[in-house]
Amino acid sequence: MTISSPGLLPTETLLDSLVHISNEVVSIEKLPFVQMRNVSSMIRRIKLLSSLFEEIQEAETPLPPSSTLCFTELLSVITRGKVLIQEIKDASTLWGLIQLEFISNQFYVLVKEMGRALDILPLRLLNITADIREQVDLLHKQAKRAELTIDPRELQRREMLLEVMANNMMQNKKNKGYMDFGKMEELLSSIGLRTISDYDIEISKLEIEAQNQAGTGGLVVVSNINNLISLVSYSKSMIFRDGENEEISSGHTYDRNSIAQWINSGHHTCPKSGQRLIHTALIPNYALKSLVQQWCYDNNVPLNEPNSSVSEEKSNKKNSNDGAIDHISANKAGADAVKMTAEFLVGKLATGSADTQRQAAYELRLLAKTGMDNRRIIAEVGAIPFLVTLLGSHDPRIQEHAVTAMFNLSIYDNNKVLLMSAGAVDKIVQVLEQGRTMEARENAAATIFSLSMLDDCKVQIGARPRAVPALVLLLKEGTPIGKRDAATALFNLAVYNPNKSIIVSSGAVDVLIELLMDDKASITDDALSVLALLLGCSQGLKEIRNSRELVPLLIDLLRFGSVKGKENSITLLLGLCKEETEVVARRLLANPRSVPSLQSLAAHGSLRARRKADALLRLLNRCCSQPHHSL
């Protein structure tokens, strides 16, 4: 037995404990709806360390004293990490939102302690493979640079929750029936509460939390928890009041401006019946309008049309909210009504002031969002050339609405050709490079993705010298949504072989491999899909082959990736192995997890993955069976 320092566990016992606790963390399923980013990052770090522990355990060689001290510290960190994750899963999700910063800081402290423990790990003295050494060294550097991470989406949900709680406390003194349970339902659904059972479990967890806090948390904390219990209970009674989550519509007709003001003020019920609205889109009642017009005509009463009053009323709303209420659905209204509306809006684009153009572009954006008939009609009345012009607007919102409208229009295949003919690509690329808002840049990338569905468009877009570099730039700088838009656009373009070398020369390979290691990006499958395509050109193969980080990442993805991720990972490994059989085979065989992962994939993977896994295993087997081979 290896002798350990006084006060420390024997080495064998320590490694057994580390492997066991790490595997328990890695096997955690169903991540909580709060702290999801921190939880997944912690699991990923521990998964990497588990590979280190397993390899050292299998080597059965003595460890330097400093490594024993490091592993003792890591055992403490991993154990506390497991407890923290389990506590988050067992606790109230809403209370977890309230304590967002406090819990995030606990993860931050654990990561920094992990980094300090790795400070004293003598990697060079350990009998481990080069791949594991590189991965642990990278983990060490990332842990040292780690910052406090709070998911912006969770911050937004917490702000919404605090607003509803504040309103509830004020309205309790007046009339609780006016609480905005529609907003509360939206919030609760976003954190996983969708059935009666989900609501009951959350209420029980809040009641337990209230009991726990009663002795230590103080009256304010307990009061806040009771407020949450009240909110969830009331929302449950309203949402499931009919026994089923069935939504009904009252059928009443209202003056357009009046009902728009009612809904914009936060109401989600019919003013007359109190019934819940199934949606907040305003659908014109053309039959009633026709009767009113006829009555006015018969009685010589002048009829005042509202003209742009709807646009003026909507201009105070958040421009980026595509869930806005004041659009016309072609599925509900006749094609003639849509055409009349589109012609009116295009006229405003052509001759209106900046404010009018902004609102008209916004209305067209919404009108084009639903239904192929809408998209066809908007293009037929001549909207596309005006939208192309507005892409160069200095007004951020006009530009954003114009490019988003073009994306919605491009979903209809005939409009793709019209957009290309109108010279839209160069303007879209300009927005992609230098858009005045990130949403405009992201939607420009989405538009290129949509256009590139057609083979001719792939050729024309790839021929623009700035198009691909701009997508790669967004791949670096964008939000997770923007990165995904850029990656899917690059995938479409890479289907056309001549575009592959352009994508590679723009630096996409290094960026895509970095994204595989970026927990925050969450576009692993998209990045792998593009890399698998780029393997098909000599420049792409060379760039991918030169990456030292890729092979160990692909081996991990064979075990833990999605079905699509596993398929693309095996595609990349097989392609690399065919090109440089000995080098890649050596790296695969040196990793004790690679062959079991390939065997598992060959037995249980998708049809495509099984075929490729069999091919790679045969290739490795041939390498090992050649007597003269260095392996």
C-alpha positions as CSV (number, residue, x, y, z in Angstrom):
1,M,0.0,0.0,0.0
2,T,1.2,3.5,-0.8
3,I,2.1,5.5,2.3
4,S,0.2,8.7,2.7
5,S,0.9,11.8,4.8
6,P,-0.5,11.9,8.4
7,G,-4.1,13.0,8.4
8,L,-4.7,12.1,4.7
9,L,-6.5,9.1,3.3
10,P,-4.3,6.3,1.8
11,T,-3.8,6.8,-1.9
12,E,-5.9,3.8,-3.0
13,T,-8.8,4.8,-0.8
14,L,-8.6,8.4,-1.9
15,L,-8.6,7.5,-5.6
16,D,-11.5,5.1,-5.0
17,S,-13.5,7.9,-3.3
18,L,-12.7,10.4,-6.1
19,V,-13.7,8.0,-8.9
20,H,-16.9,7.1,-7.0
21,I,-18.0,10.7,-6.1
22,S,-17.1,12.0,-9.6
23,N,-19.1,9.3,-11.3
24,E,-22.1,10.1,-9.1
25,V,-21.9,13.8,-10.1
26,V,-21.4,13.0,-13.8
27,S,-24.5,10.7,-13.8
28,I,-26.8,13.3,-12.4
29,E,-29.9,13.5,-14.7
30,K,-32.6,16.2,-15.1
31,L,-30.7,19.4,-14.3
32,P,-32.6,22.0,-12.2
33,F,-34.3,24.9,-13.9
34,V,-32.3,27.4,-11.9
35,Q,-28.5,27.6,-12.0
36,M,-28.5,25.4,-15.0
37,R,-25.5,27.1,-16.5
38,N,-23.4,26.8,-13.3
39,V,-24.6,23.2,-12.7
40,S,-23.7,22.0,-16.2
41,S,-20.3,23.7,-16.0
42,M,-19.5,22.1,-12.7
43,I,-20.5,18.7,-14.0
44,R,-18.4,19.2,-17.0
45,R,-15.3,20.1,-14.9
46,I,-15.8,17.1,-12.7
47,K,-16.3,14.8,-15.7
48,L,-12.9,15.9,-17.0
49,L,-11.3,15.3,-13.5
50,S,-12.9,11.8,-13.4
51,S,-11.0,10.9,-16.5
52,L,-7.8,11.9,-14.7
53,F,-8.7,9.9,-11.6
54,E,-9.6,6.8,-13.6
55,E,-6.4,6.9,-15.6
56,I,-4.2,7.3,-12.4
57,Q,-6.1,4.5,-10.7
58,E,-5.5,2.2,-13.7
59,A,-1.8,3.0,-13.8
60,E,-1.2,1.8,-10.2
61,T,2.0,3.8,-9.8
62,P,3.0,5.7,-6.7
63,L,1.9,9.4,-6.5
64,P,4.0,12.4,-5.5
65,P,3.0,13.7,-2.0
66,S,1.8,17.0,-3.4
67,S,-0.7,15.2,-5.6
68,T,-2.2,13.4,-2.6
69,L,-2.8,16.8,-1.0
70,C,-4.3,18.1,-4.2
71,F,-6.6,15.1,-4.5
72,T,-7.7,15.5,-0.9
73,E,-8.7,19.1,-1.6
74,L,-10.5,18.1,-4.8
75,L,-12.4,15.4,-3.0
76,S,-13.7,18.1,-0.6
77,V,-14.6,20.4,-3.6
78,I,-16.4,17.7,-5.6
79,T,-18.3,16.5,-2.5
80,R,-19.5,20.0,-1.8
81,G,-20.3,20.5,-5.4
82,K,-22.5,17.3,-5.4
83,V,-24.3,18.4,-2.2
84,L,-24.9,21.9,-3.7
85,I,-26.3,20.5,-6.9
86,Q,-28.6,18.1,-5.0
87,E,-29.8,20.9,-2.7
88,I,-30.7,23.0,-5.7
89,K,-32.7,20.1,-7.3
90,D,-34.5,19.4,-4.0
91,A,-35.3,23.0,-3.1
92,S,-38.0,25.4,-4.4
93,T,-37.1,26.7,-7.8
94,L,-38.7,30.1,-7.1
95,W,-36.7,30.5,-3.9
96,G,-33.7,29.6,-5.9
97,L,-34.4,32.5,-8.2
98,I,-34.7,34.8,-5.2
99,Q,-31.3,33.6,-4.0
100,L,-29.6,33.8,-7.4
101,E,-26.5,35.7,-6.5
102,F,-26.0,33.8,-3.2
103,I,-26.1,30.4,-4.9
104,S,-24.0,31.5,-7.9
105,N,-21.3,32.7,-5.6
106,Q,-21.2,29.3,-4.0
107,F,-20.4,27.8,-7.4
108,Y,-17.8,30.5,-8.0
109,V,-16.1,29.7,-4.6
110,L,-15.9,26.0,-5.5
111,V,-14.4,26.7,-8.9
112,K,-11.8,29.0,-7.4
113,E,-10.9,26.3,-4.8
114,M,-10.6,23.8,-7.6
115,G,-8.1,26.0,-9.3
116,R,-6.1,26.5,-6.1
117,A,-6.0,22.7,-5.5
118,L,-4.7,22.2,-9.1
119,D,-2.0,24.7,-8.4
120,I,-0.1,22.0,-6.4
121,L,-0.8,19.1,-8.8
122,P,2.5,18.0,-10.4
123,L,1.1,17.1,-13.8
124,R,4.5,16.3,-15.3
125,L,5.3,13.7,-12.7
126,L,2.0,11.8,-13.1
127,N,1.8,8.7,-15.3
128,I,-1.0,10.0,-17.6
129,T,-1.5,10.4,-21.3
130,A,-0.7,13.7,-23.0
131,D,-4.3,14.3,-23.8
132,I,-5.4,14.1,-20.2
133,R,-2.5,16.3,-19.2
134,E,-3.5,18.9,-21.7
135,Q,-7.2,18.8,-20.6
136,V,-6.4,19.1,-16.9
137,D,-4.0,22.0,-17.7
138,L,-6.7,23.7,-19.6
139,L,-9.2,23.1,-16.8
140,H,-6.7,24.6,-14.4
141,K,-6.3,27.8,-16.4
142,Q,-10.0,28.2,-16.9
143,A,-10.6,27.7,-13.2
144,K,-8.0,30.4,-12.4
145,R,-9.7,32.8,-14.8
146,A,-13.3,32.0,-13.8
147,E,-15.6,34.8,-12.9
148,L,-18.9,34.9,-11.1
149,T,-21.5,33.6,-13.5
150,I,-25.2,34.6,-13.4
151,D,-27.4,33.6,-16.3
152,P,-29.1,36.8,-17.7
153,R,-32.2,34.8,-18.4
154,E,-32.5,33.8,-14.8
155,L,-31.9,37.4,-13.8
156,Q,-34.8,38.5,-16.1
157,R,-37.1,35.8,-14.6
158,R,-36.1,36.9,-11.1
159,E,-37.0,40.6,-12.0
160,M,-40.4,39.4,-13.3
161,L,-41.0,37.4,-10.1
162,L,-40.1,40.3,-7.9
163,E,-42.4,42.6,-9.9
164,V,-45.3,40.1,-9.5
165,M,-44.6,39.7,-5.8
166,A,-44.7,43.4,-5.3
167,N,-47.9,43.8,-7.2
168,N,-49.4,40.9,-5.2
169,M,-48.6,42.5,-1.9
170,M,-50.1,45.8,-2.9
171,Q,-53.2,44.1,-4.4
172,N,-53.8,41.9,-1.4
173,K,-54.8,45.2,0.4
174,K,-57.3,46.0,-2.4
175,N,-58.6,43.2,-4.6
176,K,-56.5,40.1,-5.3
177,G,-58.6,39.2,-8.3
178,Y,-56.7,41.7,-10.4
179,M,-53.3,39.9,-10.0
180,D,-51.6,39.3,-13.4
181,F,-51.7,35.5,-13.2
182,G,-51.0,35.4,-17.0
183,K,-47.5,36.8,-16.4
184,M,-47.2,34.5,-13.4
185,E,-48.1,31.5,-15.5
186,E,-45.5,32.5,-18.1
187,L,-42.9,32.7,-15.4
188,L,-43.8,29.4,-13.8
189,S,-43.9,27.6,-17.1
190,S,-40.3,28.9,-17.9
191,I,-39.0,27.2,-14.7
192,G,-40.7,23.9,-15.4
193,L,-44.1,24.2,-13.6
194,R,-46.6,23.1,-16.2
195,T,-48.9,20.6,-14.5
196,I,-51.0,20.5,-11.4
197,S,-48.5,18.1,-9.9
198,D,-45.6,20.5,-10.6
199,Y,-47.5,23.3,-8.8
200,D,-48.2,21.0,-5.8
201,I,-44.6,20.0,-5.5
202,E,-43.4,23.6,-5.7
203,I,-45.9,24.6,-3.0
204,S,-44.6,21.8,-0.7
205,K,-41.0,22.8,-1.2
206,L,-41.9,26.4,-0.4
207,E,-43.7,25.3,2.8
208,I,-40.6,23.3,3.8
209,E,-38.4,26.3,3.1
210,A,-40.7,28.5,5.2
211,Q,-40.3,26.1,8.2
212,N,-36.6,26.0,7.7
213,Q,-36.3,29.8,7.7
214,A,-38.7,30.3,10.6
215,G,-36.0,30.0,13.2
216,T,-33.2,31.7,11.4
217,G,-34.3,33.7,8.4
218,G,-36.4,36.4,10.1
219,L,-39.9,37.6,9.6
220,V,-39.2,39.3,6.2
221,V,-37.8,36.1,4.7
222,V,-40.7,34.0,5.9
223,S,-43.1,36.7,4.7
224,N,-41.6,36.6,1.2
225,I,-41.8,32.8,1.1
226,N,-45.5,33.0,2.2
227,N,-46.0,35.5,-0.6
228,L,-44.6,33.0,-3.1
229,I,-46.8,30.2,-1.7
230,S,-49.8,32.5,-2.1
231,L,-48.8,33.4,-5.7
232,V,-48.3,29.8,-6.8
233,S,-51.5,28.6,-5.1
234,Y,-53.6,31.4,-6.6
235,S,-52.1,30.8,-10.1
236,K,-52.8,27.1,-9.8
237,S,-56.4,27.7,-8.9
238,M,-56.9,30.1,-11.9
239,I,-55.0,28.2,-14.5
240,F,-56.5,24.8,-13.7
241,R,-59.8,26.0,-12.5
242,D,-61.7,23.9,-15.1
243,G,-59.9,20.7,-14.2
244,E,-57.9,20.9,-17.4
245,N,-55.6,23.6,-18.8
246,E,-58.2,24.4,-21.4
247,E,-58.4,27.9,-22.7
248,I,-61.6,29.5,-24.1
249,S,-62.5,32.6,-25.9
250,S,-65.4,34.8,-25.1
251,G,-66.3,36.0,-28.6
252,H,-66.9,39.6,-27.7
253,T,-65.9,42.4,-30.2
254,Y,-64.3,45.7,-29.0
255,D,-63.0,48.9,-30.4
256,R,-59.5,48.2,-31.6
257,N,-57.7,51.0,-29.8
258,S,-59.6,50.4,-26.5
259,I,-58.9,46.6,-26.4
260,A,-55.2,47.2,-27.4
261,Q,-54.8,49.6,-24.4
262,W,-56.5,47.0,-22.2
263,I,-54.2,44.2,-23.2
264,N,-51.1,46.5,-23.2
265,S,-51.8,47.4,-19.6
266,G,-51.2,43.7,-18.7
267,H,-54.7,42.2,-18.8
268,H,-55.1,38.7,-20.2
269,T,-58.9,38.4,-19.8
270,C,-62.0,39.5,-21.7
271,P,-63.2,42.8,-20.1
272,K,-66.8,41.8,-20.2
273,S,-66.9,38.1,-19.3
274,G,-63.6,37.8,-17.4
275,Q,-62.7,34.7,-19.4
276,R,-59.1,34.1,-20.2
277,L,-57.9,35.0,-23.7
278,I,-56.4,32.2,-25.8
279,H,-54.0,34.7,-27.4
280,T,-53.4,38.4,-27.6
281,A,-53.5,38.9,-31.4
282,L,-56.1,41.4,-32.6
283,I,-58.3,39.9,-35.3
284,P,-60.4,42.3,-37.3
285,N,-64.1,41.6,-37.3
286,Y,-64.7,42.4,-40.9
287,A,-68.4,41.3,-40.8
288,L,-69.2,43.8,-38.1
289,K,-67.1,46.5,-39.7
290,S,-69.0,46.0,-43.0
291,L,-72.3,46.4,-41.1
292,V,-71.1,49.6,-39.4
293,Q,-69.9,51.0,-42.7
294,Q,-73.2,50.1,-44.4
295,W,-75.2,51.7,-41.6
296,C,-73.1,54.9,-41.8
297,Y,-73.6,55.0,-45.6
298,D,-77.4,54.5,-45.3
299,N,-77.7,57.2,-42.6
300,N,-75.3,59.7,-44.1
301,V,-72.9,59.5,-41.1
302,P,-69.3,60.2,-42.0
303,L,-67.0,57.3,-41.1
304,N,-63.6,58.3,-39.6
305,E,-61.0,55.7,-40.4
306,P,-58.3,55.3,-37.7
307,N,-55.4,55.6,-40.3
308,S,-52.2,55.3,-38.4
309,S,-53.6,55.5,-34.9
310,V,-52.7,51.8,-34.3
311,S,-49.1,52.5,-35.2
312,E,-49.0,55.5,-32.9
313,E,-50.5,53.5,-30.1
314,K,-48.0,50.7,-30.6
315,S,-44.9,52.9,-30.8
316,N,-44.6,53.0,-27.0
317,K,-44.3,49.2,-26.8
318,K,-41.0,47.3,-26.7
319,N,-39.9,47.1,-30.3
320,S,-38.3,43.7,-30.1
321,N,-41.3,41.9,-28.7
322,D,-42.5,39.6,-31.5
323,G,-45.4,38.5,-29.2
324,A,-47.0,41.9,-29.8
325,I,-50.7,42.0,-29.9
326,D,-51.6,44.2,-32.9
327,H,-51.0,42.1,-36.0
328,I,-53.3,40.5,-38.5
329,S,-53.3,36.8,-39.1
330,A,-53.9,35.8,-42.7
331,N,-55.3,32.5,-41.4
332,K,-58.1,34.4,-39.7
333,A,-58.6,37.2,-42.2
334,G,-59.1,37.1,-45.9
335,A,-56.3,37.6,-48.4
336,D,-57.9,40.8,-49.6
337,A,-57.6,42.3,-46.1
338,V,-53.9,41.2,-45.8
339,K,-53.2,42.8,-49.2
340,M,-54.9,46.0,-48.2
341,T,-52.9,46.2,-45.0
342,A,-49.6,45.4,-46.7
343,E,-50.2,48.0,-49.4
344,F,-51.0,50.6,-46.7
345,L,-47.8,49.7,-44.8
346,V,-45.6,49.7,-47.9
347,G,-46.9,53.2,-48.7
348,K,-45.7,54.3,-45.3
349,L,-42.3,52.8,-45.9
350,A,-42.0,54.7,-49.1
351,T,-43.2,58.2,-48.0
352,G,-43.4,58.3,-44.2
353,S,-41.2,60.0,-41.6
354,A,-38.6,58.0,-39.6
355,D,-41.2,57.3,-36.9
356,T,-43.7,56.1,-39.5
357,Q,-41.2,54.0,-41.3
358,R,-40.1,52.4,-38.0
359,Q,-43.7,51.5,-37.2
360,A,-44.5,50.3,-40.7
361,A,-41.4,48.1,-40.7
362,Y,-42.5,46.7,-37.4
363,E,-46.0,45.9,-38.6
364,L,-44.7,44.2,-41.7
365,R,-42.3,42.2,-39.6
366,L,-45.2,40.9,-37.5
367,L,-47.4,40.4,-40.6
368,A,-44.7,38.3,-42.3
369,K,-44.2,36.2,-39.2
370,T,-47.3,34.0,-39.7
371,G,-48.4,32.2,-42.8
372,M,-47.0,31.6,-46.3
373,D,-49.9,33.6,-47.8
374,N,-48.9,36.7,-45.8
375,R,-45.3,36.4,-47.0
376,R,-46.3,36.0,-50.6
377,I,-48.7,38.9,-50.5
378,I,-46.3,41.3,-48.8
379,A,-43.7,40.6,-51.6
380,E,-46.3,41.0,-54.3
381,V,-47.3,44.5,-53.2
382,G,-43.6,45.6,-53.5
383,A,-42.3,45.6,-49.9
384,I,-38.9,44.0,-50.6
385,P,-37.1,46.9,-52.3
386,F,-38.1,49.4,-49.6
387,L,-37.0,47.0,-46.8
388,V,-33.7,46.5,-48.6
389,T,-33.2,50.3,-48.5
390,L,-34.1,50.5,-44.8
391,L,-31.3,48.1,-44.0
392,G,-28.9,51.1,-44.3
393,S,-31.0,53.2,-41.9
394,H,-29.1,55.0,-39.0
395,D,-32.1,54.2,-36.8
396,P,-31.3,51.0,-34.9
397,R,-34.9,49.9,-34.6
398,I,-35.8,50.5,-38.3
399,Q,-32.8,48.5,-39.3
400,E,-33.7,45.7,-36.9
401,H,-37.3,45.5,-38.0
402,A,-36.3,45.6,-41.7
403,V,-33.9,42.7,-41.5
404,T,-36.2,40.7,-39.3
405,A,-39.1,41.3,-41.8
406,M,-36.8,40.1,-44.6
407,F,-35.9,37.0,-42.6
408,N,-39.6,36.2,-42.2
409,L,-40.3,36.9,-45.8
410,S,-37.4,34.6,-46.9
411,I,-39.1,31.6,-45.4
412,Y,-41.3,31.5,-48.5
413,D,-39.0,30.1,-51.3
414,N,-40.2,32.4,-54.1
415,N,-39.3,35.4,-51.9
416,K,-35.7,34.1,-51.7
417,V,-35.2,34.7,-55.4
418,L,-36.9,38.1,-55.1
419,L,-34.6,39.1,-52.3
420,M,-31.5,38.0,-54.2
421,S,-32.7,39.9,-57.3
422,A,-33.3,43.1,-55.2
423,G,-29.6,43.1,-54.2
424,A,-30.4,42.3,-50.6
425,V,-27.4,40.1,-49.8
426,D,-24.8,42.9,-49.7
427,K,-27.0,45.0,-47.4
428,I,-27.7,42.0,-45.2
429,V,-23.9,41.3,-45.0
430,Q,-23.4,44.9,-44.0
431,V,-25.9,44.5,-41.1
432,L,-24.3,41.2,-40.2
433,E,-20.9,43.0,-39.9
434,Q,-21.9,46.3,-38.4
435,G,-25.5,46.0,-37.3
436,R,-26.6,48.7,-34.8
437,T,-28.1,46.0,-32.5
438,M,-27.0,42.5,-31.8
439,E,-30.5,41.3,-32.6
440,A,-30.2,42.9,-36.1
441,R,-26.9,41.1,-36.6
442,E,-28.3,37.8,-35.4
443,N,-31.4,38.1,-37.7
444,A,-29.1,39.0,-40.6
445,A,-27.3,35.7,-40.0
446,A,-30.7,33.9,-39.8
447,T,-31.7,35.5,-43.2
448,I,-28.5,34.2,-44.8
449,F,-29.2,30.8,-43.4
450,S,-32.7,30.9,-44.9
451,L,-31.6,32.2,-48.3
452,S,-28.8,29.6,-48.5
453,M,-31.4,26.8,-48.5
454,L,-31.4,27.3,-52.3
455,D,-28.4,26.0,-54.2
456,D,-28.1,29.1,-56.4
457,C,-28.1,31.3,-53.3
458,K,-25.3,29.2,-51.7
459,V,-23.2,30.1,-54.7
460,Q,-24.0,33.8,-54.8
461,I,-23.6,34.3,-51.0
462,G,-20.3,32.4,-50.9
463,A,-19.0,34.6,-53.7
464,R,-19.5,37.7,-51.6
465,P,-16.0,38.3,-50.0
466,R,-17.4,39.7,-46.8
467,A,-20.2,37.3,-46.2
468,V,-18.4,34.3,-44.6
469,P,-15.9,36.4,-42.5
470,A,-18.9,38.3,-41.1
471,L,-20.6,35.0,-40.1
472,V,-17.3,33.8,-38.4
473,L,-17.1,37.2,-36.6
474,L,-20.6,36.6,-35.2
475,L,-19.6,33.1,-34.3
476,K,-17.0,34.7,-32.0
477,E,-18.9,37.7,-30.7
478,G,-22.6,36.8,-30.7
479,T,-24.9,35.6,-28.0
480,P,-25.7,31.9,-27.9
481,I,-28.6,32.5,-30.3
482,G,-26.4,34.5,-32.6
483,K,-23.6,31.9,-32.6
484,R,-26.2,29.2,-33.5
485,D,-27.6,31.4,-36.3
486,A,-24.0,31.9,-37.7
487,A,-23.2,28.2,-37.3
488,T,-26.3,27.0,-39.2
489,A,-25.7,29.6,-41.9
490,L,-22.1,28.3,-42.3
491,F,-23.4,24.8,-42.4
492,N,-25.7,25.6,-45.3
493,L,-23.0,27.4,-47.2
494,A,-20.5,24.6,-46.7
495,V,-22.8,22.1,-48.4
496,Y,-21.5,23.8,-51.6
497,N,-18.0,22.5,-51.9
498,P,-16.2,25.6,-53.2
499,N,-17.5,27.5,-50.1
500,K,-15.6,25.1,-47.7
501,S,-12.2,26.6,-48.4
502,I,-13.6,30.1,-48.0
503,I,-15.0,29.2,-44.6
504,V,-11.7,27.6,-43.5
505,S,-9.6,30.5,-44.7
506,S,-11.9,32.8,-42.7
507,G,-10.7,31.1,-39.4
508,A,-13.8,29.2,-38.7
509,V,-12.2,25.9,-37.7
510,D,-10.4,27.3,-34.6
511,V,-13.5,29.2,-33.5
512,L,-15.7,26.1,-33.9
513,I,-13.3,24.0,-31.8
514,E,-13.2,26.7,-29.1
515,L,-17.0,26.6,-29.1
516,L,-16.9,22.8,-28.4
517,M,-15.1,23.7,-25.1
518,D,-17.4,26.6,-24.3
519,D,-20.2,25.6,-21.9
520,K,-21.9,29.0,-22.3
521,A,-22.2,28.7,-26.1
522,S,-24.4,25.6,-26.0
523,I,-24.0,24.9,-29.8
524,T,-21.9,21.7,-29.7
525,D,-24.0,19.9,-32.2
526,D,-24.1,22.8,-34.7
527,A,-20.3,23.3,-34.4
528,L,-19.7,19.6,-34.9
529,S,-21.9,19.5,-38.0
530,V,-19.9,22.3,-39.7
531,L,-16.6,20.7,-38.8
532,A,-17.7,17.4,-40.2
533,L,-18.5,19.1,-43.5
534,L,-15.2,21.1,-43.6
535,L,-13.4,17.8,-43.3
536,G,-14.3,17.3,-46.9
537,C,-11.8,19.8,-48.2
538,S,-8.0,19.6,-48.0
539,Q,-7.6,23.0,-46.2
540,G,-10.3,22.0,-43.7
541,L,-8.7,18.6,-43.1
542,K,-5.3,20.3,-42.5
543,E,-6.7,22.8,-40.0
544,I,-8.8,20.1,-38.1
545,R,-5.8,17.7,-38.1
546,N,-3.6,20.4,-36.5
547,S,-5.8,20.8,-33.4
548,R,-4.5,19.1,-30.3
549,E,-7.7,19.6,-28.3
550,L,-10.1,18.1,-30.8
551,V,-9.5,14.3,-30.4
552,P,-10.0,14.1,-26.6
553,L,-13.1,16.3,-27.0
554,L,-14.5,14.0,-29.6
555,I,-13.8,10.9,-27.4
556,D,-15.8,12.5,-24.6
557,L,-18.6,13.4,-27.0
558,L,-18.8,9.7,-28.1
559,R,-19.8,9.0,-24.5
560,F,-21.8,12.0,-23.5
561,G,-23.0,13.7,-26.7
562,S,-26.4,13.8,-28.3
563,V,-27.3,11.3,-31.0
564,K,-26.4,13.9,-33.7
565,G,-23.2,14.9,-31.7
566,K,-22.1,11.2,-31.6
567,E,-22.6,10.8,-35.3
568,N,-20.6,13.9,-36.2
569,S,-17.9,13.0,-33.6
570,I,-17.4,9.6,-35.2
571,T,-17.4,11.1,-38.6
572,L,-14.6,13.4,-37.7
573,L,-12.5,10.7,-36.0
574,L,-12.9,8.4,-38.9
575,G,-12.0,11.1,-41.4
576,L,-8.9,12.0,-39.4
577,C,-7.9,8.4,-38.9
578,K,-8.1,7.6,-42.7
579,E,-5.9,10.6,-43.4
580,E,-3.2,10.0,-40.7
581,T,-3.9,6.5,-39.6
582,E,-0.9,6.0,-37.3
583,V,-1.0,9.3,-35.5
584,V,-4.7,9.4,-34.8
585,A,-4.9,5.7,-34.0
586,R,-2.1,6.2,-31.5
587,R,-4.0,9.0,-29.8
588,L,-7.2,7.0,-29.8
589,L,-5.6,3.8,-28.4
590,A,-3.7,5.8,-25.8
591,N,-7.0,7.0,-24.3
592,P,-8.6,4.1,-22.3
593,R,-12.1,5.4,-22.9
594,S,-12.0,5.5,-26.7
595,V,-12.4,1.8,-27.6
596,P,-15.2,1.1,-25.0
597,S,-17.0,4.2,-26.3
598,L,-16.6,3.0,-29.9
599,Q,-17.8,-0.5,-29.0
600,S,-20.8,0.9,-27.2
601,L,-21.7,3.1,-30.2
602,A,-21.3,0.2,-32.6
603,A,-23.7,-1.8,-30.5
604,H,-26.3,0.8,-29.5
605,G,-25.8,3.9,-31.6
606,S,-27.9,5.2,-34.6
607,L,-27.6,3.3,-37.9
608,R,-25.1,5.9,-39.2
609,A,-23.1,5.9,-36.0
610,R,-23.0,2.1,-35.8
611,R,-21.7,1.9,-39.4
612,K,-18.9,4.4,-38.8
613,A,-18.0,3.0,-35.4
614,D,-17.5,-0.4,-37.0
615,A,-15.4,1.1,-39.7
616,L,-13.2,2.9,-37.2
617,L,-12.8,-0.2,-34.9
618,R,-11.8,-2.3,-38.0
619,L,-9.2,0.4,-38.9
620,L,-7.8,0.4,-35.4
621,N,-7.7,-3.4,-35.3
622,R,-5.7,-3.4,-38.6
623,C,-3.2,-0.9,-37.1
624,C,-2.7,-3.1,-34.1
625,S,-2.4,-6.3,-36.1
626,Q,0.5,-5.1,-38.4
627,P,3.7,-6.5,-36.9
628,H,5.9,-3.7,-38.3
629,H,3.6,-1.0,-37.0
630,S,4.9,1.2,-34.3
631,L,1.6,0.8,-32.4
